[in-house]
């Protein structure tokens, strides 16, 4: 069941990421980005990284997306109104996919204790890391040792995005 959920979350994340790039409206692009971040949080839940999933929702899908929305509103980028999401079929499909993902996630997390006896491998490693380093250390140690290059590349990518937004804002005014 976890593999099915993973592939669903991954497909939604990739599809929404493509929607961010090809969307004509900045607000629709922002909503696709929120969908991508929510799917990533779902993958974190499947990996039993509930703290990272909560941070993903609160920090990225919450605070940063609200900031992006305010920047879009202040720059007034959406002059002409064009709907990216066509008709009611997309809304119905969105609700259906969200319901399916939610149902599978509830079944995976709250489906009883039958799957807990067979899935002891990753949990033991996480428990050992929590006992040895604490909650913050268990997250920080791999982040700043094994994944330091992707972490720094993400920071550079965000810096480039900010510079690009400033250049676009300068040209628009």
C-alpha positions as CSV (number, residue, x, y, z in Angstrom):
1,X,0.0,0.0,0.0
2,X,2.9,2.4,0.8
3,X,4.3,1.9,-2.7
4,X,1.0,2.8,-4.3
5,X,0.7,5.9,-2.2
6,X,4.3,6.9,-3.1
7,X,3.6,6.6,-6.8
8,X,0.4,8.6,-6.5
9,X,2.1,11.4,-4.5
10,X,5.1,11.3,-6.9
11,X,2.8,11.5,-10.0
12,X,0.8,14.4,-8.5
13,X,4.0,16.2,-7.5
14,X,5.5,15.8,-11.0
15,X,2.2,16.8,-12.7
16,X,1.8,19.8,-10.5
17,X,5.5,20.8,-11.1
18,X,4.8,20.7,-14.9
19,X,1.7,22.8,-14.2
20,X,3.8,25.4,-12.5
21,X,6.0,25.8,-15.5
22,X,3.3,25.7,-18.3
23,X,0.7,27.7,-16.5
24,X,-0.1,31.1,-18.0
25,X,-1.6,32.6,-14.9
26,X,0.8,33.3,-11.9
27,X,-2.0,32.5,-9.4
28,X,-2.7,29.2,-11.0
29,X,1.1,28.5,-11.1
30,X,1.1,29.3,-7.4
31,X,-1.7,26.8,-6.7
32,X,0.2,24.1,-8.7
33,X,3.2,24.8,-6.5
34,X,1.2,24.4,-3.4
35,X,0.0,21.1,-4.7
36,X,3.6,20.0,-5.4
37,X,4.6,20.9,-1.9
38,X,1.6,19.1,-0.4
39,X,2.5,16.0,-2.4
40,X,6.1,16.2,-1.1
41,X,4.7,16.4,2.4
42,X,2.7,13.3,1.7
43,X,5.9,11.5,0.6
44,X,7.6,12.7,3.9
45,X,4.7,11.1,5.8
46,X,5.2,7.8,4.0
47,X,8.9,7.9,5.0
48,X,7.8,8.4,8.6
49,X,9.3,11.9,8.7
50,X,6.2,13.6,10.2
51,X,8.2,16.6,11.5
52,X,9.5,17.4,8.0
53,X,6.0,16.9,6.5
54,X,4.6,19.4,9.0
55,X,7.4,21.9,8.3
56,X,6.8,21.4,4.5
57,X,3.1,22.3,5.0
58,X,3.6,25.1,7.5
59,X,6.7,26.8,6.2
60,X,6.6,26.3,2.4
61,X,2.9,25.7,1.5
62,X,1.8,28.2,4.2
63,X,4.1,31.1,4.8
64,X,6.2,31.2,1.6
65,X,3.2,30.7,-0.7
66,X,1.3,33.5,1.0
67,X,4.4,35.7,0.5
68,X,4.5,34.7,-3.2
69,X,0.8,35.5,-3.5
70,X,1.3,39.0,-2.0
71,X,4.2,39.6,-4.4
72,X,2.0,38.6,-7.4
73,X,-0.7,40.9,-6.1
74,X,1.6,43.8,-5.6
75,X,3.3,43.4,-9.0
76,X,-0.2,43.0,-10.6
77,X,1.1,40.4,-13.1
78,X,-2.3,39.0,-14.0
79,X,-3.6,41.8,-16.3
80,X,-5.8,39.7,-18.6
81,X,-8.0,37.0,-17.1
82,X,-7.6,33.6,-18.7
83,X,-8.7,30.4,-17.0
84,X,-6.0,27.7,-16.8
85,X,-8.3,25.2,-15.3
86,X,-10.9,24.4,-17.9
87,X,-14.5,23.6,-16.8
88,X,-15.9,21.6,-13.9
89,X,-14.2,18.4,-15.0
90,X,-10.8,19.5,-13.6
91,X,-12.5,20.5,-10.3
92,X,-14.2,17.1,-10.0
93,X,-11.0,15.3,-10.9
94,X,-9.1,17.3,-8.3
95,X,-11.6,16.4,-5.6
96,X,-11.6,12.8,-6.6
97,X,-7.8,12.5,-6.6
98,X,-7.6,14.4,-3.3
99,X,-10.2,12.1,-1.8
100,X,-8.4,9.0,-3.1
101,X,-5.0,10.2,-1.7
102,X,-6.6,11.1,1.6
103,X,-8.4,7.7,1.9
104,X,-5.2,5.8,1.1
105,X,-3.2,7.9,3.6
106,X,-5.8,7.3,6.3
107,X,-5.8,3.6,5.6
108,X,-2.0,3.5,5.6
109,X,-1.6,5.5,8.9
110,X,-4.7,4.4,10.8
111,X,-5.3,0.9,9.4
112,X,-4.6,-0.9,12.6
113,X,-1.4,-2.7,13.8
114,X,-1.2,-5.3,11.1
115,X,1.5,-3.5,9.1
116,X,3.5,-2.4,12.1
117,X,5.1,-5.8,12.8
118,X,6.4,-6.2,9.2
119,X,7.8,-2.6,8.9
120,X,10.4,-2.5,11.7
121,X,13.5,-1.7,9.6
122,X,13.3,2.1,9.1
123,X,11.6,2.8,12.4
124,X,14.5,1.1,14.4
125,X,17.1,3.3,12.6
126,X,15.0,6.4,13.3
127,X,14.6,5.5,17.0
128,X,18.3,4.9,17.3
129,X,19.2,8.2,15.7
130,X,16.6,10.0,18.0
131,X,18.2,8.4,21.1
132,X,21.7,9.2,20.1
133,X,21.4,12.7,18.7
134,X,17.9,14.0,19.7
135,X,15.2,15.2,17.4
136,X,17.0,18.2,15.9
137,X,20.3,16.3,15.7
138,X,18.8,13.4,13.9
139,X,17.5,15.8,11.2
140,X,20.5,18.1,11.2
141,X,23.3,15.5,11.0
142,X,22.3,14.0,7.6
143,X,21.2,17.3,6.3
144,X,24.7,18.9,6.9
145,X,26.8,15.8,6.2
146,X,25.2,13.6,3.5
147,X,22.9,16.1,1.9
148,X,24.9,19.4,2.3
149,X,25.4,19.8,-1.5
150,X,21.6,19.5,-2.4
151,X,20.9,21.8,0.6
152,X,23.3,24.5,-0.6
153,X,22.0,24.1,-4.2
154,X,18.5,24.7,-3.0
155,X,19.7,27.9,-1.3
156,X,21.4,29.0,-4.5
157,X,18.2,28.2,-6.5
158,X,16.1,30.3,-4.1
159,X,18.6,33.2,-4.5
160,X,18.4,33.0,-8.3
161,X,14.6,33.0,-8.1
162,X,14.6,36.1,-5.9
163,X,17.1,37.9,-8.3
164,X,14.9,36.8,-11.3
165,X,11.8,38.2,-9.6
166,X,13.5,41.5,-8.9
167,X,14.7,41.7,-12.5
168,X,11.2,41.0,-13.8
169,X,9.7,43.5,-11.4
170,X,12.2,46.2,-12.5
171,X,11.2,45.6,-16.2
172,X,7.5,45.7,-15.4
173,X,7.7,49.1,-13.7
